[in-house]
Amino acid sequence: MQLPPYDYRHSNSALFREVQMQSLSIKNVGIAVTLDVGDFKNIHPPHKKKVGKRLALWALAKDYGKKDVVFSGPIYKDMMIEGEKKRLSFDHTDSPMVAKDGTLTNFVIAGADKKFVPAKAKIENNTIVVSSDTVAKPVAVRYAFDNAGVPSLFNKEGLPASSFRTDEW
């Protein structure tokens, strides 16, 4: 289970979630993304049934070979620069990506100065295009990369994308 959003005060839980996502490269490892089930003031996520269902979906697909099970939300894969925009691609997009409440939020973008500003993000052909009027030459993008980790990117089945960053600053 991924670390849920919480007021960790002296640490950035997005860094820990990033390491958890990297563990997916290890054989027989799965994860339930929990950005949408936490309580910022309570370390124990109140929606345990959702977490259990997500872990069960992963097991059904990966351990029991169920082919018709969507078991993961979008997982960041890579990024391409297209002029003043960044195009992000994802794994696990057999189910279409959707924006919760119709709008993608919690994306930030930075240029070579490493100063992140709020970004516009839109879903386009199963990718996400991110830009900002104040960043002419984008270098990096982050999504929900903080302790609160409020998600807006999901798949059609309601499984959220994890927080991520394209930089290593």
C-alpha positions in Angstrom: 0.0 0.0 0.0 1.3 3.4 -0.9 1.9 6.0 1.8 -1.3 8.1 1.9 -1.4 11.9 2.1 -0.7 13.2 5.6 0.8 16.2 7.4 4.3 14.7 7.8 5.7 18.1 8.7 9.4 17.6 8.3 9.5 15.3 5.3 8.1 15.1 1.8 6.1 11.9 1.6 6.1 12.2 -2.2 9.8 11.1 -2.1 8.8 8.0 -0.2 5.9 7.3 -2.6 8.4 7.7 -5.5 10.6 5.0 -4.0 7.5 2.8 -3.5 6.7 3.2 -7.2 10.2 2.3 -8.1 9.8 -1.0 -6.3 7.4 -2.1 -9.1 10.5 -3.1 -11.1 11.0 -5.9 -8.7 9.3 -9.2 -9.6 6.0 -10.0 -7.9 5.6 -6.5 -6.4 2.3 -4.6 -6.7 1.0 -1.4 -5.2 -2.3 0.2 -4.3 -2.1 4.0 -5.0 -3.8 5.8 -2.1 -3.6 9.5 -2.9 -7.4 9.7 -2.8 -8.1 7.7 0.4 -6.0 9.5 3.0 -6.9 12.0 5.6 -4.3 14.8 5.9 -4.8 15.0 9.7 -5.0 11.2 10.3 -2.2 8.8 9.3 -4.6 5.9 9.1 -6.6 6.1 5.8 -10.3 5.9 6.6 -11.2 4.2 3.3 -9.6 0.8 4.0 -12.1 -1.0 1.8 -10.9 0.9 -1.3 -7.3 0.1 -0.4 -8.1 -3.6 0.0 -10.0 -3.7 -3.3 -7.1 -2.1 -5.1 -4.6 -4.6 -3.7 -7.0 -7.4 -4.6 -7.3 -6.1 -8.2 -3.5 -6.2 -8.5 -3.4 -9.8 -7.2 -6.2 -11.0 -9.5 -4.4 -9.6 -12.5 -0.8 -10.4 -11.7 -1.0 -13.5 -9.5 -4.2 -15.2 -10.7 -3.9 -14.2 -14.4 -7.3 -12.5 -14.8 -7.0 -10.7 -18.1 -10.1 -8.6 -17.9 -9.2 -6.8 -14.7 -8.0 -3.2 -14.7 -5.7 -3.2 -11.7 -3.8 0.1 -11.9 -4.3 3.7 -12.6 -2.0 5.5 -15.0 1.7 5.3 -14.0 4.1 7.9 -15.3 6.5 6.5 -18.0 8.3 9.3 -19.8 8.3 12.9 -21.1 8.9 14.6 -24.4 9.5 18.3 -25.0 7.3 19.8 -27.7 8.3 23.5 -27.9 6.7 25.3 -24.9 4.9 22.1 -23.7 5.8 18.8 -22.2 4.0 15.6 -23.3 3.8 12.9 -20.6 3.1 9.3 -21.4 2.0 6.6 -19.0 1.8 2.9 -18.5 -1.5 1.2 -17.7 -3.6 3.3 -20.0 -5.7 0.5 -21.4 -8.5 2.2 -19.5 -8.9 5.8 -20.6 -7.5 8.5 -18.4 -9.9 11.0 -16.9 -9.7 14.2 -14.9 -11.6 14.1 -11.6 -14.3 16.8 -11.7 -13.3 17.5 -15.3 -10.1 19.4 -14.7 -6.5 18.2 -14.2 -5.0 20.0 -11.2 -1.9 19.8 -9.0 0.5 19.8 -12.0 3.5 22.2 -11.8 6.2 23.0 -14.3 9.7 24.5 -14.2 12.3 25.8 -16.6 16.1 25.6 -16.1 15.8 28.0 -13.1 14.2 25.1 -11.2 11.3 27.3 -10.0 8.0 25.4 -10.2 4.8 27.3 -11.1 1.2 26.0 -11.5 0.7 24.4 -14.9 -2.2 23.8 -17.3 -2.6 20.1 -18.0 -4.9 18.4 -20.4 -5.5 14.8 -21.6 -4.7 14.3 -25.3 -4.6 10.9 -27.0 -3.9 9.0 -23.8 -1.0 11.4 -22.9 -1.0 14.6 -20.9 0.2 17.9 -22.3 1.5 20.3 -19.6 2.3 24.0 -20.1 2.5 27.4 -18.5 2.4 30.8 -20.0 5.3 31.8 -17.7 7.7 29.0 -18.6 8.9 29.3 -22.2 11.3 26.4 -22.1 10.0 23.7 -19.8 12.5 21.3 -18.3 10.5 19.5 -15.5 7.0 18.6 -14.4 5.6 17.4 -11.1 2.2 16.0 -10.2 0.8 15.9 -6.7 4.4 15.9 -5.5 3.9 17.0 -1.9 2.5 15.7 1.4 -1.1 16.6 0.5 -0.8 14.8 -2.9 -4.4 15.8 -4.0 -5.1 13.7 -7.1 -7.0 14.7 -10.2 -5.7 12.1 -12.7 -7.6 8.8 -12.7 -8.6 6.1 -15.1 -12.2 5.4 -16.1 -12.5 2.8 -13.3 -11.6 5.4 -10.7 -8.0 4.2 -10.0 -5.7 7.2 -9.4 -2.3 8.0 -10.8 0.5 8.2 -8.3 2.4 11.4 -7.6 5.5 11.7 -9.7 8.2 14.0 -10.9 10.3 14.1 -14.1 13.3 15.8 -12.5 15.7 14.6 -9.8 16.3 18.0 -8.1 
